């Protein structure tokens, strides 16, 4: 399932990855370029499998590892209340 950023969250690309900012709390997280690739796929409407496929294509990693990495990323983003499930309008 695709996700979207919470309204109070922004993402900025930086050298080597991205920075995610929770504008309510002022907390931020820096993610590396592979996590940024996965996040871009998820925010672009792709599901976890599409995000894993994007990692396999770009970084030539094992598909099982890519799926595990995307699962961990989604878990961390949800735990921090940075994303929510995307609902189609």
N, C-alpha and C positions, 0 to 999 in steps of 0.2 A: 504494500500500500504506500502511496506517495505521501509525503509530508509537506507542510508549509511552516515557515517561521512564525512564531508567536508575534503578535503585533508590536511588542516591545523589544524585539530582537533584530539586530542587523548583522550583516556579514560583510567584511572588507577583505579583498585579496591583498596579500603582502608577499614579499619575497619568501619563497619556501612554503607557502601555504595560505591560510586565511585566519582572520581573527573574527570571532563571534562575540558580540557585545549584547549583554542584557542591559538595556537602557534604564530599567527600573532600579536594579540593584547596583549598577556600575561594575558588575563582575564581567570578566571577559575570559575567553578560552582561545588559545592559539592551537590550530590544528595544522598538521603537515599537508603537503600537496596531495598525497593519496587520499587522505580523509576529505580534503577539499574537492577532489574529483568525485568521490562518492556522494558528498553532500550536494554538489551541483546536479548530479543525476537525479537524486531524490527530489530536490526542489524544482527540477525541470519536469516533474510529473512521472518519473520512473519509480518503480518499486524497488525493493531490496535486491531482487535478482538482477534488475537492469543496472543498478549501482555496482554490483559485484562484477558484472560483465564489463562495465566501463573500466574497472580496475584491472581486470585480466588483459584487456586490449591495450591499455596505456602502459602498464607496468610489468606485463608478462609474468604475473604471479599465478600460483595454483588457484583454481576456482574454489576449492574448499576453503582455502585460507582467505580468499577475497570475501566469500559469503560470511565467514566468521568475523572478519574485520568490519563489514557493514553492519552486522548484527550488534557488535559491540559499540560501534559509533551511534547507531540508533538508540540503543539502550542508554548510553551516556547523555545524548541530547534530550531524550524524554525525561530522564531522571532530573536533569537540570531545568526542566520546563522550558526548553528553548524551541521545541517544535510541537506540532499537533498534527493529527491525521488530516489530510487534505480532503475536503468535501467538495464535490462538484456542485456548481451553482445551477 
